[in-house]
């Protein structure tokens, strides 16, 4: 459920609307002077700082010192923010493997690991059949 409490709710709602026009669904939660816009798997904080209202989110990079790298854009540049957030959402989507796809990948790996065993069982069965029934004139 979307909440628009407090002054941070206004720029957050505007960002949500503009993201919607760009085809990115988002929700807003606000209160206590802050707001959070959740666009897919990218969280954008709406906060008031020395430059006025602005948006802050993780760039996906980690510094050499192990600190997460965040970017800040003023709320007045919402069109630019939508482009940057859109690029970040696409990046996260490319890197994220769905649970279903992960299951498929695990099954494929298990089948690949089992292939030599299946081949060995098949050979053993064929040898047993040959021993029992002979292999004259039969091909497999």
C-alpha positions in Angstrom: 0.0 0.0 0.0 1.3 3.4 -0.9 1.8 6.0 1.8 2.3 9.7 1.1 3.0 11.0 4.6 5.3 13.9 5.2 7.2 16.2 2.8 9.3 13.4 1.3 6.1 11.8 -0.1 5.7 14.4 -2.8 9.0 13.9 -4.6 8.7 10.2 -4.0 5.3 10.0 -5.6 6.5 12.1 -8.6 9.4 9.7 -9.1 7.0 6.7 -8.9 4.7 8.3 -11.5 7.6 9.1 -13.9 9.0 5.5 -13.4 5.6 4.2 -14.3 5.6 6.2 -17.6 9.0 4.5 -18.3 7.4 1.1 -17.8 9.0 0.5 -14.3 6.5 -0.3 -11.5 7.3 1.2 -8.2 5.8 1.7 -4.7 6.3 4.4 -2.2 6.5 4.3 1.6 7.1 7.5 3.5 7.2 9.0 6.9 9.4 10.7 9.5 11.0 13.0 6.9 12.1 10.2 4.6 10.6 8.1 1.8 11.5 4.9 0.0 10.7 4.3 -3.6 10.9 0.6 -4.4 11.4 0.1 -8.1 11.7 -3.6 -8.8 14.8 -4.6 -6.8 16.2 -1.1 -6.7 15.5 1.0 -3.5 15.7 4.7 -3.9 15.8 6.9 -0.8 14.2 10.3 -0.9 15.9 12.6 1.6 16.5 16.2 2.4 20.0 17.4 2.4 22.2 20.5 1.7 21.0 20.5 -1.9 17.3 20.2 -1.0 15.2 17.1 -1.8 17.0 14.4 -3.7 17.2 10.7 -4.5 19.9 8.3 -3.4 20.4 4.7 -4.5 23.2 2.1 -4.6 25.0 2.0 -7.9 25.8 -1.7 -7.7 29.5 -1.0 -7.1 31.7 -1.5 -4.0 34.7 0.7 -3.4 38.2 -0.7 -2.9 37.7 -0.2 0.8 34.6 -2.4 0.7 32.1 0.5 1.0 28.9 0.5 -1.1 28.9 3.3 -3.7 25.7 5.4 -3.6 24.7 8.2 -6.0 22.7 11.3 -5.3 20.6 13.3 -7.7 18.4 16.3 -6.9 14.7 15.9 -7.1 14.5 18.7 -9.6 16.3 16.3 -12.1 13.6 13.6 -12.0 13.9 12.9 -15.7 17.6 12.1 -15.4 16.9 10.1 -12.3 14.4 8.0 -14.2 16.9 7.2 -16.9 19.6 6.3 -14.3 17.2 4.2 -12.2 15.9 2.5 -15.4 19.5 1.5 -16.3 20.1 0.2 -12.8 16.8 -1.8 -12.8 17.9 -3.4 -16.2 21.3 -4.2 -14.7 19.8 -5.9 -11.7 17.3 -7.8 -13.8 20.2 -9.2 -16.0 22.1 -10.3 -12.9 19.2 -11.8 -11.1 18.3 -15.4 -11.7 14.7 -16.3 -10.9 14.0 -19.1 -8.5 12.5 -21.1 -11.4 15.5 -20.6 -13.6 17.8 -21.5 -10.7 15.9 -24.7 -10.4 16.3 -25.4 -14.1 20.0 -24.8 -13.8 20.4 -27.1 -10.8 18.4 -29.8 -12.6 20.5 -29.5 -15.7 23.7 -29.7 -13.6 22.4 -32.8 -11.8 21.5 -34.4 -15.2 24.9 -33.6 -16.6 26.5 -35.1 -13.5 24.3 -38.2 -13.8 25.0 -38.7 -17.5 28.1 -40.9 -17.0 26.3 -43.0 -14.4 23.4 -43.5 -16.7 25.7 -44.5 -19.5 27.4 -47.0 -17.2 24.1 -48.5 -16.2 23.0 -48.7 -19.8 26.2 -50.5 -20.7 25.8 -52.9 -17.8 22.2 -53.6 -18.8 23.2 -54.2 -22.4 25.9 -56.6 -21.2 23.4 -58.5 -19.0 20.9 -58.8 -21.9 23.7 -60.0 -24.2 24.7 -62.6 -21.7 21.1 -63.8 -21.2 19.8 -63.7 -24.7 22.9 -63.4 -27.0 23.5 -60.5 -29.4 23.2 -62.4 -32.7 21.7 -60.2 -35.3 20.6 -57.5 -32.8 21.8 -53.9 -32.7 21.2 -51.3 -30.1 
